[in-house]
């Protein structure tokens, strides 16, 4: 049986360099860094004192103040970003079968701030101090639940958790749900708001974060020889996926087509990638096979590119293993150099960057690339965007626990 084709008809983004698709893409093309001193809490005792925070965030005209106060930031981010994506898609739910429309929005950590705040109240005042909204604020599936309830969408609805691969797993699952005929439309992606005292301290304890407190805007430097760790980010990236004939019937604007997915496990280590990026190689290979693509069909890879010593070397090795000589003809870049690492939201934001690269014929740069690393010798699109016609791109995301998720997207024909 011929596979049902799935297209992207709406996009929404909330990021450290812009709170809409237009602002985000403008920030990407200008090589803007979203990093700066943390404003959300006192960092005096912390080793890392900076992050890529969302700026000027507002729920005005989308959520009532009382409603917003009962939600963790990660749910607020998801609702506001889904609102943009749905509006961008032009879909009118009044004319749709809402039982055939689902929501699949994940998060790597979920309501971390709500957990910290509630734990503090618990220690200070005992069990009776906890809000009845504490559990619904914290649980990861609640973002999908809120979007579903808001729009009355009764199709498949759940949340995915796979650390930094979460959003890509969410989008991949949503793609397959439509492809196998269980829904016509899915609102999907990831949301994260984990820049909290314990969030930063925890990643510092792992030695995962950059400690360049004096120069935060140049701290995220993927594939550069002097990289020393990632920069925490926050935000959300959500897309509207739609079965092709359904999209055409309602006259939807089609940005691109989801072609394939590749999901694998390293089965190696809780945080370190498998030697030579073996798990990443298999995920990229499966993704291309699923999408009916050859290595030569790919012009751009939006890399996981965390700016950590191990990931960037391993990912570069994986790309060379799979793509061979074609690896040196690719443009590779890491948008984490600008927005930081959005953890469970990373895959959604990075897929959107890949879609825009196809649509606009412009490759996002890897900023802060100054000193080449002999172990990372590909074209990382250093410091400036590059004009290039892109037919197909892949987006790599890899999570702690050995989770690998790769998405392929192409121009719609």
C-alpha positions in Angstrom: 0.0 0.0 0.0 1.3 3.4 -0.9 2.3 5.5 2.0 0.2 8.6 2.8 2.3 11.8 2.3 2.6 14.2 5.2 3.3 17.9 4.8 4.1 20.9 7.1 1.4 23.6 6.8 2.0 25.7 9.9 5.0 26.6 12.2 5.4 28.4 15.5 8.5 29.1 17.5 9.5 30.8 20.7 13.2 31.1 21.1 16.0 33.1 22.8 16.5 35.1 19.5 12.8 35.7 18.6 9.3 35.0 19.7 7.9 34.3 16.2 8.9 32.7 13.0 9.8 36.0 11.5 11.9 37.2 14.5 13.6 33.8 14.8 14.6 33.6 11.2 15.8 37.2 11.2 18.0 36.4 14.2 19.4 33.2 12.5 20.3 35.1 9.4 22.0 37.9 11.3 24.0 35.5 13.4 22.4 36.7 16.6 23.3 35.1 20.0 20.6 34.7 22.5 23.0 34.2 25.4 23.4 36.5 28.4 23.5 36.6 32.2 20.7 34.6 33.8 17.9 36.9 35.0 15.5 34.2 36.4 17.4 33.6 39.7 20.4 34.6 41.7 23.4 32.8 40.2 26.0 33.8 42.8 26.6 30.2 43.9 26.4 28.7 40.5 29.4 27.8 38.3 27.7 28.9 35.1 25.9 32.2 35.3 24.5 32.6 31.8 22.0 31.0 29.5 19.9 31.6 26.4 16.7 32.9 28.0 13.5 33.7 26.1 13.0 37.5 26.2 9.9 39.6 26.5 7.6 36.6 26.7 3.9 37.4 27.1 0.7 35.3 27.2 -1.4 38.4 26.6 -4.4 37.9 24.3 -3.8 34.1 24.4 -4.2 33.2 28.1 -6.1 34.9 30.9 -3.8 36.0 33.8 -5.5 33.6 36.2 -5.1 30.7 33.7 -1.5 31.5 33.0 -0.7 31.6 36.8 -1.8 28.0 37.1 0.6 26.8 34.4 4.3 26.0 34.4 6.3 28.1 31.9 6.9 25.0 29.7 3.1 24.7 29.2 2.7 28.5 28.6 5.4 28.3 26.0 3.7 25.3 24.3 0.3 27.0 24.2 1.6 30.3 22.8 3.7 28.5 20.2 0.9 26.2 19.2 -1.3 29.2 18.8 1.2 30.7 16.3 1.5 27.4 14.4 -2.2 26.9 14.2 -2.9 30.4 13.0 -0.1 30.1 10.5 -1.7 26.9 9.1 -5.0 28.7 8.5 -6.9 25.7 9.6 -10.5 26.3 10.7 -11.3 23.7 13.3 -15.0 24.4 13.0 -14.9 22.9 9.5 -12.9 19.9 10.6 -13.5 16.5 12.3 -11.8 17.2 15.6 -11.6 13.4 16.3 -9.2 13.2 13.4 -6.8 15.9 14.8 -4.3 15.2 17.5 -1.7 16.8 19.6 1.8 15.4 20.5 4.0 17.9 22.3 6.9 16.6 24.4 9.4 18.0 26.9 12.6 16.7 28.2 12.1 17.9 31.8 8.6 19.4 32.0 7.5 21.5 35.0 10.9 21.8 36.7 10.3 25.3 38.1 6.9 24.3 39.5 8.6 21.3 41.1 11.3 23.4 42.7 8.9 26.1 43.9 6.5 23.5 45.4 9.2 21.6 47.1 10.4 24.8 48.7 6.8 25.5 50.0 6.6 21.9 51.2 9.8 22.2 53.2 8.8 25.5 54.7 5.1 24.9 55.5 4.4 21.2 55.1 2.1 19.2 52.8 -0.9 21.5 53.1 1.0 24.3 51.4 1.0 22.5 48.1 -1.3 23.8 45.4 -3.9 21.5 43.8 -2.4 22.5 40.5 1.1 21.3 41.4 0.9 17.9 39.7 -0.9 19.2 36.6 1.8 21.9 36.4 4.6 19.5 36.5 3.7 16.4 34.4 5.1 16.4 30.8 2.0 15.3 29.0 0.0 18.3 30.2 1.3 20.6 27.4 -0.4 18.3 24.9 -3.5 18.2 27.1 -3.8 21.9 27.4 -3.6 22.4 23.6 -6.1 19.6 23.0 -8.6 21.1 25.5 -8.1 24.6 24.2 -9.1 23.6 20.7 -11.3 20.6 21.4 -9.0 18.2 19.5 -9.9 14.6 20.2 -7.4 12.6 18.1 -4.2 11.0 19.5 -2.9 12.9 22.4 0.1 12.2 24.6 3.6 13.4 25.5 7.0 12.0 24.6 10.1 12.1 26.8 13.5 11.2 25.4 15.8 14.0 26.8 17.2 16.1 24.0 15.6 14.0 21.3 12.1 14.6 22.6 10.7 17.0 20.0 12.1 15.0 17.1 10.6 11.8 18.5 7.3 13.7 19.0 7.3 14.9 15.4 8.3 11.5 14.1 5.5 9.8 16.0 3.0 12.4 14.7 4.2 11.8 11.2 3.6 8.0 11.5 0.2 8.5 13.1 -0.9 10.5 10.0 0.9 8.2 7.6 -0.9 5.1 8.9 -4.3 6.8 8.8 -5.0 7.4 12.5 -5.3 11.2 12.1 -5.4 13.8 9.3 -3.7 16.6 11.3 -1.2 16.7 14.2 0.0 19.6 16.2 3.4 18.5 17.4 6.9 19.5 18.7 8.5 20.3 22.0 8.6 22.8 24.8 11.2 23.4 27.6 11.6 25.9 30.5 14.4 24.3 32.6 16.6 27.4 33.3 16.1 27.0 37.0 18.5 26.9 40.0 18.5 23.1 40.1 18.5 22.8 36.3 21.7 24.8 35.9 23.3 23.2 38.9 22.5 19.7 37.7 24.1 20.2 34.3 27.1 22.0 35.9 27.6 18.9 38.1 27.8 16.8 35.0 30.4 19.2 33.6 28.1 19.6 30.5 27.8 23.4 30.5 30.2 26.1 29.2 31.7 28.2 32.0 32.6 31.2 29.8 30.8 33.7 32.2 32.8 36.6 30.9 31.8 36.0 27.2 28.4 34.3 27.1 27.6 35.3 23.6 30.6 33.4 22.2 30.3 30.5 24.6 28.3 28.2 22.3 30.8 27.3 19.6 29.9 24.0 18.0 32.7 22.1 16.2 35.2 24.8 17.2 38.4 23.4 18.8 38.0 25.5 21.9 34.4 24.4 22.7 33.9 23.7 26.4 30.2 22.7 26.8 26.7 23.7 25.8 24.7 26.7 26.7 21.2 26.1 28.2 18.3 27.4 26.2 14.5 27.5 26.5 11.5 27.9 24.3 9.3 25.8 22.0 9.1 24.7 18.4 5.8 23.4 17.1 4.6 22.4 13.6 1.3 21.5 12.1 1.6 18.2 10.1 -1.1 17.3 7.7 -2.0 14.6 5.3 -1.3 15.9 1.8 -4.7 15.4 0.2 -6.4 16.9 3.3 -4.0 20.0 3.0 -4.7 20.4 -0.7 -8.4 20.1 -0.3 -8.5 23.1 2.1 -6.0 25.1 0.0 -3.4 25.1 2.7 0.1 26.7 2.3 2.6 23.9 2.2 6.1 24.7 3.5 7.7 21.3 2.9 7.2 17.6 3.2 8.3 15.2 6.0 10.0 12.4 4.2 11.3 10.0 6.8 12.4 9.3 10.4 15.1 7.2 12.0 15.0 6.2 15.6 17.8 4.2 17.3 19.5 3.6 20.6 23.2 3.7 21.3 22.9 1.1 24.1 26.3 2.4 25.3 26.3 5.0 28.1 23.9 7.3 29.9 25.5 10.5 28.5 28.4 9.7 26.2 27.7 8.9 22.5 28.7 5.5 21.2 32.2 5.3 19.6 32.3 6.9 16.1 28.6 7.9 16.4 27.5 4.4 15.6 24.0 4.9 16.8 23.7 8.2 14.9 24.9 6.5 11.7 22.1 3.9 12.0 19.5 6.6 12.7 20.5 8.7 9.7 20.6 5.6 7.5 17.1 4.5 8.6 15.8 8.0 8.1 17.0 8.2 4.5 15.6 4.7 3.8 12.2 5.5 5.3 12.0 8.6 3.2 13.2 6.9 -0.1 16.2 9.3 -0.2 19.8 8.7 -1.2 22.7 10.4 0.5 23.2 12.6 -2.6 19.7 13.9 -2.2 20.7 15.7 1.0 22.3 19.2 0.8 22.0 20.3 4.4 22.3 18.8 7.9 21.1 20.7 10.9 23.4 19.0 13.3 22.8 18.2 17.0 26.0 20.2 17.4 25.9 20.8 21.1 29.4 22.5 21.5 30.5 19.7 23.8 33.9 18.0 23.1 32.4 14.5 22.6 29.2 15.1 20.7 30.7 17.3 18.0 33.5 14.9 17.2 31.2 11.9 17.3 28.6 13.5 15.1 31.2 14.6 12.5 32.5 11.0 12.4 28.9 9.7 12.0 28.2 12.0 9.0 31.4 11.0 7.3 30.8 7.3 7.9 27.3 7.4 6.3 27.8 10.1 3.6 31.4 9.2 2.5 32.8 11.7 0.1 29.4 13.5 -0.2 29.9 14.5 3.5 32.4 17.2 2.2 29.8 18.5 -0.3 27.2 19.1 2.5 26.5 22.2 4.4 26.3 21.3 8.1 25.4 23.8 10.8 24.4 24.1 14.4 21.7 26.6 15.3 22.5 25.9 18.9 25.4 28.3 18.4 22.7 31.0 18.5 19.7 29.7 20.5 21.6 27.4 22.9 20.5 23.9 23.7 16.7 23.8 24.1 16.8 20.3 25.4 13.4 18.7 24.8 12.4 21.5 22.4 15.5 21.5 20.4 14.3 19.1 17.6 11.2 21.3 16.9 13.1 24.5 16.6 15.8 22.9 14.5 13.4 21.3 12.2 11.8 24.7 11.6 15.3 26.1 10.8 15.7 23.2 8.3 12.4 23.9 6.7 13.2 27.6 6.3 16.6 26.7 4.8 14.7 24.8 2.1 12.1 27.5 1.6 14.5 30.4 1.5 17.5 28.8 -0.1 19.7 30.0 2.8 21.8 27.8 5.1 21.8 28.9 8.8 25.3 29.6 10.0 27.3 28.2 12.9 28.4 31.3 14.7 31.5 31.6 17.0 33.4 29.2 14.7 37.0 30.5 14.9 39.5 27.7 15.4 39.1 24.6 13.3 39.3 21.2 15.1 41.1 18.5 13.1 38.6 16.0 14.4 35.8 18.1 12.9 36.7 18.8 9.3 33.3 19.3 7.5 31.8 22.5 6.1 30.0 23.9 9.2 28.8 27.0 7.4 31.0 29.2 9.6 29.7 32.6 10.9 27.6 33.6 7.9 24.5 32.2 6.2 25.2 30.7 2.8 23.0 30.8 -0.3 22.2 27.3 -1.5 19.3 25.6 -3.2 18.2 22.8 -0.8 16.0 20.0 -1.9 16.3 17.9 1.2 17.7 18.3 4.7 18.0 16.1 7.8 17.8 17.3 11.4 19.8 15.3 14.0 18.9 15.1 17.7 20.5 12.9 20.3 19.5 12.5 23.9 21.0 11.4 27.2 20.3 7.7 27.5 21.5 7.0 24.0 18.3 8.2 22.2 18.8 9.1 18.6 16.1 10.7 16.4 16.6 12.0 12.9 14.0 13.7 10.7 14.2 14.2 6.9 12.3 17.0 5.2 12.3 18.0 1.6 10.9 20.6 -0.7 7.3 19.8 -1.7 6.8 18.7 -5.3 
